[in-house]
Amino acid sequence: MPFISAVAKIDLPDKVIQQEVKEQARAMFSVDFPQVDRLIQAFDNTGIATRNFVKPLSYYTETTTFKQRNDEYIRLALQYSVDAINSVVVKAGIDKSDITDILFVSTTGLATPSMDALIINQLQLNPHINRTPVWGLGCAGGVAGMAKANMAAKANPNAVVLLVAVELCSLTLIKSDYSKSNFIGSSLFSDGVVACIVKGDNHTLPAKQITFEATSSKLYYDSLEVMGWQFQEDGFKVVFSKDIPTFINTNISADINEFLNRQGLELSDIKNFIFHPGGKKVLDAYVDALQVQGDFLKYTREVMTDNGNMSSVTVLYVLEKFMTRGYADGYGLMLAMGPGFSSEMVLLKMKN
């Protein structure tokens, strides 16, 4: 089976304490948003201590156009993607010329030619590389990207698949949007960049192995309004329903059990839970729904606390933490939910 060779994340230079973000949000929104004093406590209820931002905090007080913010997305996404790729290539012990496939996952900016083309040009990668830009999966994109990397590596046992996920959520902030969704989003979302290498069967397995076993995608009918963007003249307006934790509580246990049962497994067989956090209420919903003993979401909580919700990137930061801090022998389950409303799962076999 294909295996995960290496993961490299970027620690952005402008990491900000959540309390500072809260005070700036109060100042920004209070002039035209009378509910600010009632909603400002949302910043204290996230479980987030620090947030990753791609720009200094003062940048977000400036009046900018959608074009200006998107231009910055393209410039900075390319810059930090290159940094992450250079790091993961070293970790994986490969040369950049070995890369056969590139998948680029994002939902927070627009580029045509797509970002993968800009990366190939900047790094002078193989011009015949297989390209797959993946846009619009939101928080589910990291797990979906892993599933697609597995698919590419299964199709070609000689494959060296590069997965890059970039989310610069802070650049989507619309200062003039006084909706509750935008306010809650401004208390949660942040920026992150990660690169992963997945190799096919013809490559030698390392002593510590994380191999792919199975994947699952599910789109829930009649739930399009739960999460996503509304596209407006001034940018991406966030759609973020308060019903997300309830949706998870209602569906996720049965969905996980059904997926695992198809592999001849039960929830008790999972030793490593590599979940996208979403937010504190989402994490609480997972705990309530799954009833797993112990702090099974420890690394997920730590990533959320230290970085905020980086959309698709977050779950890959969680994976990187498992790979650097250690994991239990046995099965691992990657899981994230995103627009659609949808869920993505990847079953891994993890061996020390």
Summary of the structure (lengths in Angstrom):
residues: 352
radius of gyration: 19.5
end to end distance: 16.5
largest distance: 61.2
contacts: 1233
relative contact order: 0.18
helix: 44%
strand: 27%
